[in-house]
Amino acid sequence: MTVLIAGAGPTGLTLAIDLARRGLAVRIVDKATEFFNGSRGDGLQPRTLEVFDDLGVVDEVIRQGIDMPTLHIHLDGIEVDQRRMREPVDPTPDIPYPNGRMLAQSRTEEILRAKLASYGVQVELDTAIVGFTQDASGVVAELSTGETVEATYLVGADGGGSFVRKQLGIAFEGTTDDSIKVLIGDVAADGLDHDKGYWFAGRENPMQGIVLTPLSGGDQFQLASPIVDEDREPTLEVLQDLMDTYAGPGFAKLRDLTWVTVWRPNVRLAEHFRVGRVFIAGDAAHVHPPTGGQGLNTGVQDAYNLGWKLADGREEVLATYETERRTNAARVLGISEDLMQKHLDGDESALERGENTRQLDISYRNPADPRPLTSGDRAPDAHLVDANGNNLRLFDLFRGPHETLLRFTPTTPSTHPHTVDLTHPATASGASYVSPTAFAAYHASDGDEILIRPDGYLA
């Protein structure tokens, strides 16, 4: 089986890694002539870190990233408050990465490309899909290089302007508000402390101003501010004028502008996520406002959901991709839109992201399922001790492309190829693993069995 992926952003790379580790043939192409070099989606949510744990890249992501900074709020040049987008909390046995991480998207992509290369797969730049056909047995795609590729499946992870989605004729329902334009760029700022985030505005309208968030691995900030003069090109001079307007002349000197874009509120959801053997994921399927930091993370979840289903190949499994992920994308878009509207309305609570942005509450199960849920139906982590007294985690046992059968104090042998038998410490004799925390995390009793899907959700 061969899977052809269009688009080498976080979504496409996550999918390629998940397929490659299963031993499947993967090709990933991108129309860009060079790799993206900018911050763009720089907030990695807790559930994304758990996915990266499974893929074997979380340690490098944490090493290169930074915690969400404290935002120092200045009105008319005077600091009046300090806030965190979310107050940090301590890890728990069931949530090992509760606080998320800040890392420029380009650096996240570098880490994912390195992992993909370890499986012998390289991104093919300057290569676009320019046409494709499909039948019951596969997809035939034409590349801009003149090559014709035969694949079992094609996945369009090629962004909001997705060629794949357009060729499928899938409606991209939603709105674009051209009345609001925000300039976003990566720039260094002499005079500012790089360990802090900054919000500069006037007392008359504190929700309209300029925000600078530190980027890891250097001295740059991601700067965001509304455009005040649409006739001017987004240059360093324009950013400096915005800085002087909102922070005051001479407060900070900007330099080294390496990436800049103009953002418009664009909220869209594809009518379908699949036509036959062709799928769409990430921004090709849903476009989010930046409020709540959901776009990149939702795309990673798309890929993580789709990978094992493509490998399975059964129609009843493939059919669940659109059902599960489109429903979730619609929910997340609602969260992002609500936060954006609060910001536009001058509601200062928009500065603080709530629990529902962490993506730990995703559920794919039927609402009629009687099993209790405290936070979606993702399989929680838990600390374990094996029969030899070694400490480990459930996530260590889930890691990889397999599904896992958890059995709590079982009394009979298992025929499942990936079984984890858990027991209370008091009855640990002869058991494979002891867990004082897993029983509570899973609301489990002796004799219970729970099947964990390859993407870490309860089956």
C-alpha positions as semicolon CSV with decimal commas, in nm:
position;residue;x (nm);y (nm);z (nm)
1;M;0,000;0,000;0,000
2;T;0,121;0,352;-0,085
3;V;-0,014;0,679;0,056
4;L;0,057;1,006;-0,124
5;I;0,037;1,316;0,096
6;A;0,007;1,667;-0,045
7;G;0,142;1,925;0,199
8;A;0,438;1,903;0,437
9;G;0,313;2,114;0,725
10;P;0,252;1,970;1,074
11;T;-0,056;1,776;0,956
12;G;0,110;1,610;0,659
13;L;0,429;1,536;0,851
14;T;0,241;1,382;1,146
15;L;0,048;1,157;0,910
16;A;0,362;1,058;0,719
17;I;0,541;0,962;1,043
18;D;0,245;0,760;1,166
19;L;0,226;0,567;0,838
20;A;0,601;0,521;0,802
21;R;0,635;0,371;1,149
22;R;0,379;0,111;1,041
23;G;0,606;0,013;0,754
24;L;0,380;0,161;0,486
25;A;0,510;0,326;0,171
26;V;0,468;0,704;0,197
27;R;0,541;0,996;-0,032
28;I;0,494;1,352;0,089
29;V;0,516;1,639;-0,157
30;D;0,491;2,016;-0,117
31;K;0,459;2,286;-0,380
32;A;0,687;2,522;-0,184
33;T;1,040;2,563;-0,314
34;E;1,185;2,588;0,039
35;F;1,074;2,497;0,389
36;F;0,858;2,744;0,579
37;N;1,053;2,972;0,814
38;G;0,819;3,148;1,055
39;S;0,627;3,116;1,379
40;R;0,263;3,100;1,257
41;G;0,108;2,825;1,475
42;D;0,337;2,848;1,780
43;G;0,114;2,708;2,056
44;L;0,123;2,330;2,112
45;Q;-0,164;2,208;2,326
46;P;-0,137;1,928;2,587
47;R;-0,305;1,665;2,371
48;T;-0,067;1,743;2,084
49;L;0,226;1,688;2,320
50;E;0,078;1,347;2,402
51;V;0,063;1,264;2,031
52;F;0,424;1,377;1,996
53;D;0,511;1,152;2,292
54;D;0,368;0,857;2,100
55;L;0,556;0,957;1,783
56;G;0,884;0,988;1,974
57;V;0,946;1,362;1,935
58;V;0,806;1,516;2,254
59;D;1,141;1,540;2,433
60;E;1,288;1,750;2,152
61;V;0,975;1,965;2,130
62;I;0,992;2,037;2,504
63;R;1,366;2,103;2,488
64;Q;1,332;2,357;2,207
65;G;1,007;2,514;2,326
66;I;0,923;2,747;2,612
67;D;0,641;2,781;2,863
68;M;0,359;3,021;2,786
69;P;0,500;3,356;2,905
70;T;0,352;3,608;3,141
71;L;0,191;3,890;2,945
72;H;0,289;4,236;3,074
73;I;0,007;4,476;2,991
74;H;0,098;4,841;2,925
75;L;-0,163;5,112;2,876
76;D;-0,042;5,453;2,758
77;G;0,314;5,338;2,821
78;I;0,260;5,234;3,185
79;E;0,253;4,871;3,301
80;V;-0,082;4,810;3,469
81;D;-0,116;4,431;3,495
82;Q;0,042;4,092;3,437
83;R;-0,149;3,792;3,311
84;R;-0,098;3,438;3,193
85;M;-0,304;3,299;2,907
86;R;-0,340;2,999;3,133
87;E;-0,197;2,951;3,479
88;P;0,047;2,658;3,484
89;V;-0,052;2,345;3,674
90;D;0,151;2,051;3,796
91;P;0,158;1,728;3,593
92;T;-0,056;1,446;3,728
93;P;-0,033;1,072;3,665
94;D;-0,313;1,091;3,406
95;I;-0,209;1,423;3,241
96;P;0,171;1,433;3,200
97;Y;0,179;1,750;2,984
98;P;-0,087;1,979;3,126
99;N;0,055;2,317;3,023
100;G;0,129;2,304;2,654
101;R;0,440;2,451;2,494
102;M;0,531;2,749;2,276
103;L;0,742;2,666;1,970
104;A;0,754;2,833;1,630
105;Q;0,578;2,623;1,368
106;S;0,889;2,611;1,150
107;R;1,085;2,452;1,435
108;T;0,808;2,201;1,504
109;E;0,821;2,109;1,136
110;E;1,201;2,067;1,151
111;I;1,163;1,821;1,438
112;L;0,894;1,626;1,255
113;R;1,098;1,618;0,932
114;A;1,397;1,477;1,121
115;K;1,178;1,203;1,268
116;L;1,032;1,123;0,928
117;A;1,382;1,104;0,780
118;S;1,470;0,839;1,039
119;Y;1,221;0,616;0,857
120;G;1,388;0,691;0,525
121;V;1,123;0,936;0,399
122;Q;1,209;1,285;0,274
123;V;0,979;1,574;0,186
124;E;0,977;1,641;-0,190
125;L;0,981;2,019;-0,234
126;D;0,881;2,210;-0,548
127;T;0,640;1,927;-0,626
128;A;0,269;1,992;-0,651
129;I;-0,023;1,768;-0,735
130;V;-0,176;1,912;-1,052
131;G;-0,442;1,649;-1,115
132;F;-0,570;1,311;-1,005
133;T;-0,826;1,045;-1,080
134;Q;-0,948;0,757;-0,868
135;D;-1,134;0,430;-0,894
136;A;-1,218;0,143;-0,660
137;S;-0,858;0,020;-0,655
138;G;-0,657;0,338;-0,609
139;V;-0,562;0,692;-0,707
140;V;-0,351;0,811;-1,000
141;A;-0,197;1,155;-0,937
142;E;-0,010;1,383;-1,175
143;L;0,276;1,584;-1,028
144;S;0,410;1,918;-1,145
145;T;0,740;1,742;-1,217
146;G;0,571;1,542;-1,493
147;E;0,564;1,220;-1,291
148;T;0,251;1,006;-1,260
149;V;0,207;0,839;-0,920
150;E;-0,015;0,543;-0,840
151;A;-0,126;0,532;-0,476
152;T;-0,373;0,344;-0,265
153;Y;-0,486;0,667;-0,100
154;L;-0,430;1,040;-0,147
155;V;-0,445;1,285;0,145
156;G;-0,470;1,659;0,091
157;A;-0,299;1,838;0,378
158;D;-0,227;2,129;0,147
159;G;-0,367;2,423;0,341
160;G;-0,669;2,650;0,324
161;G;-0,638;2,692;-0,052
162;S;-0,619;2,313;-0,095
163;F;-0,593;2,197;-0,456
164;V;-0,706;1,851;-0,348
165;R;-1,023;1,982;-0,183
166;K;-1,109;2,199;-0,481
167;Q;-1,056;1,913;-0,727
168;L;-1,291;1,700;-0,522
169;G;-1,553;1,974;-0,545
170;I;-1,598;1,989;-0,168
171;A;-1,765;2,308;-0,044
172;F;-1,560;2,512;0,205
173;E;-1,836;2,667;0,408
174;G;-1,781;2,971;0,628
175;T;-1,684;3,337;0,619
176;T;-1,389;3,567;0,563
177;D;-1,411;3,911;0,725
178;D;-1,207;4,156;0,518
179;S;-1,296;4,443;0,750
180;I;-1,040;4,317;1,003
181;K;-0,675;4,274;0,909
182;V;-0,393;4,192;1,146
183;L;-0,025;4,212;1,063
184;I;0,177;3,925;1,212
185;G;0,555;3,898;1,194
186;D;0,867;3,755;1,355
187;V;1,099;4,032;1,468
188;A;1,363;4,112;1,731
189;A;1,302;4,402;1,970
190;D;1,583;4,584;2,147
191;G;1,464;4,724;2,479
192;L;1,227;4,440;2,566
193;D;1,295;4,149;2,801
194;H;1,279;3,830;2,593
195;D;1,152;3,630;2,891
196;K;0,827;3,828;2,889
197;G;0,528;3,877;2,665
198;Y;0,396;4,230;2,607
199;W;0,060;4,391;2,537
200;F;0,073;4,762;2,446
201;A;-0,246;4,965;2,402
202;G;-0,416;5,290;2,500
203;R;-0,651;5,330;2,795
204;E;-0,926;5,444;2,561
205;N;-0,931;5,104;2,383
206;P;-0,723;4,849;2,575
207;M;-0,824;4,555;2,353
208;Q;-0,674;4,714;2,041
209;G;-0,299;4,729;2,046
210;I;0,019;4,539;1,973
211;V;0,116;4,203;2,122
212;L;0,468;4,059;2,130
213;T;0,519;3,696;2,235
214;P;0,874;3,562;2,276
215;L;0,989;3,289;2,039
216;S;1,232;3,023;2,161
217;G;1,581;2,970;2,028
218;G;1,682;3,332;1,973
219;D;1,579;3,689;2,048
220;Q;1,275;3,723;1,826
221;F;0,913;3,787;1,918
222;Q;0,598;3,709;1,727
223;L;0,435;4,050;1,682
224;A;0,066;4,098;1,606
225;S;-0,121;4,425;1,553
226;P;-0,417;4,555;1,353
227;I;-0,330;4,721;1,023
228;V;-0,376;5,096;1,032
229;D;-0,279;5,177;0,673
230;E;-0,370;4,916;0,411
231;D;-0,178;5,096;0,137
232;R;0,160;5,031;0,299
233;E;0,358;4,712;0,248
234;P;0,414;4,512;0,570
235;T;0,775;4,614;0,621
236;L;0,995;4,658;0,927
237;E;0,924;5,031;0,908
238;V;0,549;4,967;0,929
239;L;0,595;4,741;1,231
240;Q;0,812;5,004;1,397
241;D;0,541;5,265;1,339
242;L;0,287;5,035;1,506
243;M;0,525;4,981;1,796
244;D;0,574;5,354;1,841
245;T;0,199;5,415;1,816
246;Y;0,094;5,171;2,086
247;A;0,401;5,152;2,315
248;G;0,530;5,505;2,268
249;P;0,823;5,640;2,063
250;G;1,156;5,495;2,164
251;F;1,012;5,220;2,387
252;A;1,163;4,944;2,170
253;K;1,366;4,929;1,850
254;L;1,262;4,654;1,610
255;R;1,506;4,472;1,382
256;D;1,560;4,146;1,194
257;L;1,214;4,094;1,046
258;T;1,229;3,738;0,905
259;W;0,863;3,657;0,836
260;V;0,549;3,863;0,801
261;T;0,192;3,802;0,687
262;V;-0,149;3,968;0,694
263;W;-0,423;3,771;0,867
264;R;-0,798;3,810;0,814
265;P;-1,068;3,638;1,023
266;N;-1,131;3,326;0,817
267;V;-1,354;3,058;0,964
268;R;-1,434;2,768;0,734
269;L;-1,528;2,400;0,751
270;A;-1,529;2,157;0,460
271;E;-1,862;1,993;0,383
272;H;-1,689;1,655;0,361
273;F;-1,349;1,523;0,468
274;R;-1,340;1,239;0,218
275;V;-1,443;1,137;-0,131
276;G;-1,363;0,773;-0,207
277;R;-0,991;0,711;-0,163
278;V;-0,906;1,079;-0,125
279;F;-0,908;1,251;0,216
280;I;-0,844;1,604;0,338
281;A;-0,700;1,708;0,674
282;G;-0,574;2,012;0,863
283;D;-0,631;2,356;0,710
284;A;-0,753;2,191;0,391
285;A;-1,054;2,074;0,593
286;H;-1,098;2,354;0,848
287;V;-0,954;2,704;0,895
288;H;-0,950;2,864;1,240
289;P;-0,891;3,210;1,382
290;P;-0,575;3,213;1,597
291;T;-0,771;3,272;1,919
292;G;-0,735;2,969;2,144
293;G;-0,442;2,825;1,949
294;Q;-0,645;2,546;1,787
295;G;-0,556;2,533;1,415
296;L;-0,225;2,346;1,406
297;N;-0,330;2,124;1,694
298;T;-0,656;2,021;1,529
299;G;-0,467;1,930;1,213
300;V;-0,226;1,710;1,408
301;Q;-0,525;1,535;1,563
302;D;-0,673;1,480;1,215
303;A;-0,354;1,308;1,104
304;Y;-0,328;1,098;1,419
305;N;-0,688;0,984;1,374
306;L;-0,646;0,907;1,004
307;G;-0,313;0,723;1,007
308;W;-0,420;0,400;1,174
309;K;-0,744;0,394;0,976
310;L;-0,560;0,412;0,643
311;A;-0,336;0,130;0,762
312;D;-0,643;-0,076;0,861
313;G;-0,811;-0,015;0,526
314;R;-1,153;-0,156;0,613
315;E;-1,440;0,061;0,489
316;E;-1,621;0,056;0,823
317;V;-1,306;0,198;0,985
318;L;-1,227;0,454;0,712
319;A;-1,585;0,583;0,729
320;T;-1,534;0,695;1,088
321;Y;-1,268;0,952;0,995
322;E;-1,510;1,212;0,862
323;T;-1,769;1,140;1,130
324;E;-1,521;1,181;1,414
325;R;-1,297;1,458;1,290
326;R;-1,554;1,682;1,121
327;T;-1,769;1,679;1,433
328;N;-1,468;1,773;1,643
329;A;-1,351;2,042;1,398
330;A;-1,694;2,206;1,415
331;R;-1,678;2,206;1,795
332;V;-1,328;2,354;1,802
333;L;-1,420;2,621;1,547
334;G;-1,698;2,725;1,783
335;I;-1,446;2,765;2,067
336;S;-1,212;2,974;1,850
337;E;-1,495;3,191;1,717
338;D;-1,627;3,256;2,068
339;L;-1,284;3,368;2,188
340;M;-1,238;3,587;1,880
341;Q;-1,575;3,756;1,933
342;K;-1,489;3,823;2,298
343;H;-1,172;3,992;2,182
344;L;-1,356;4,203;1,923
345;D;-1,615;4,299;2,187
346;G;-1,343;4,418;2,423
347;D;-1,393;4,133;2,668
348;E;-1,063;4,099;2,854
349;S;-1,138;3,734;2,933
350;A;-1,029;3,666;2,576
351;L;-0,673;3,702;2,702
352;E;-0,718;3,385;2,904
353;R;-0,762;3,049;2,735
354;G;-0,987;2,800;2,912
355;E;-0,972;2,428;2,975
356;N;-1,156;2,353;2,651
357;T;-0,859;2,468;2,440
358;R;-0,628;2,190;2,562
359;Q;-0,794;1,926;2,337
360;L;-0,799;1,676;2,622
361;D;-1,180;1,663;2,614
362;I;-1,221;1,510;2,267
363;S;-1,473;1,227;2,256
364;Y;-1,548;0,990;1,970
365;R;-1,791;0,765;2,153
366;N;-2,166;0,741;2,124
367;P;-2,327;0,975;2,379
368;A;-2,535;0,678;2,495
369;D;-2,221;0,493;2,608
370;P;-2,271;0,439;2,983
371;R;-1,903;0,458;3,078
372;P;-1,820;0,769;3,284
373;L;-1,611;1,043;3,127
374;T;-1,418;1,305;3,320
375;S;-1,222;1,450;3,028
376;G;-1,324;1,321;2,688
377;D;-1,243;0,961;2,611
378;R;-0,871;0,982;2,554
379;A;-0,691;0,703;2,737
380;P;-0,523;0,859;3,043
381;D;-0,164;0,794;3,138
382;A;-0,080;0,633;3,472
383;H;0,231;0,534;3,666
384;L;0,303;0,161;3,684
385;V;0,543;-0,081;3,846
386;D;0,623;-0,402;3,661
387;A;0,677;-0,746;3,816
388;N;1,050;-0,667;3,852
389;G;0,993;-0,343;4,038
390;N;1,071;-0,110;3,744
391;N;0,879;0,216;3,713
392;L;0,703;0,291;3,382
393;R;0,393;0,457;3,239
394;L;0,089;0,342;3,048
395;F;0,194;0,579;2,768
396;D;0,515;0,373;2,739
397;L;0,300;0,067;2,671
398;F;0,062;0,245;2,435
399;R;0,349;0,395;2,231
400;G;0,354;0,256;1,878
401;P;0,104;0,172;1,607
402;H;-0,082;-0,106;1,790
403;E;-0,405;-0,109;1,986
404;T;-0,379;-0,216;2,351
405;L;-0,608;-0,424;2,570
406;L;-0,604;-0,313;2,934
407;R;-0,720;-0,577;3,178
408;F;-0,776;-0,497;3,545
409;T;-0,696;-0,787;3,780
410;P;-0,778;-1,052;3,519
411;T;-0,836;-1,417;3,607
412;T;-0,802;-1,574;3,261
413;P;-0,533;-1,567;2,988
414;S;-0,560;-1,317;2,700
415;T;-0,536;-1,391;2,329
416;H;-0,495;-1,024;2,233
417;P;-0,143;-0,959;2,096
418;H;-0,095;-0,638;2,298
419;T;-0,235;-0,698;2,644
420;V;-0,150;-0,512;2,963
421;D;-0,263;-0,683;3,283
422;L;-0,295;-0,446;3,579
423;T;-0,350;-0,534;3,941
424;H;-0,373;-0,360;4,276
425;P;-0,048;-0,358;4,477
426;A;-0,203;-0,579;4,745
427;T;-0,267;-0,857;4,492
428;A;0,045;-0,813;4,278
429;S;0,183;-1,165;4,301
430;G;0,242;-1,302;3,951
431;A;0,095;-0,995;3,781
432;S;0,266;-0,823;3,489
433;Y;0,206;-0,468;3,617
434;V;0,098;-0,303;3,939
435;S;-0,091;0,025;3,926
436;P;-0,226;0,224;4,221
437;T;-0,333;0,503;3,982
438;A;-0,464;0,335;3,666
439;F;-0,774;0,195;3,835
440;A;-0,878;0,543;3,940
441;A;-0,787;0,703;3,606
442;Y;-1,002;0,452;3,417
443;H;-1,281;0,420;3,676
444;A;-1,205;0,049;3,656
445;S;-1,295;-0,240;3,879
446;D;-1,147;-0,588;3,905
447;G;-1,234;-0,788;3,596
448;D;-1,282;-0,487;3,365
449;E;-1,129;-0,485;3,017
450;I;-1,079;-0,167;2,812
451;L;-0,955;-0,159;2,453
452;I;-0,736;0,140;2,361
453;R;-0,731;0,236;1,993
454;P;-0,398;0,301;1,817
455;D;-0,462;0,675;1,845
456;G;-0,497;0,655;2,223
457;Y;-0,876;0,674;2,255
458;L;-1,109;0,429;2,423
459;A;-1,268;0,197;2,168
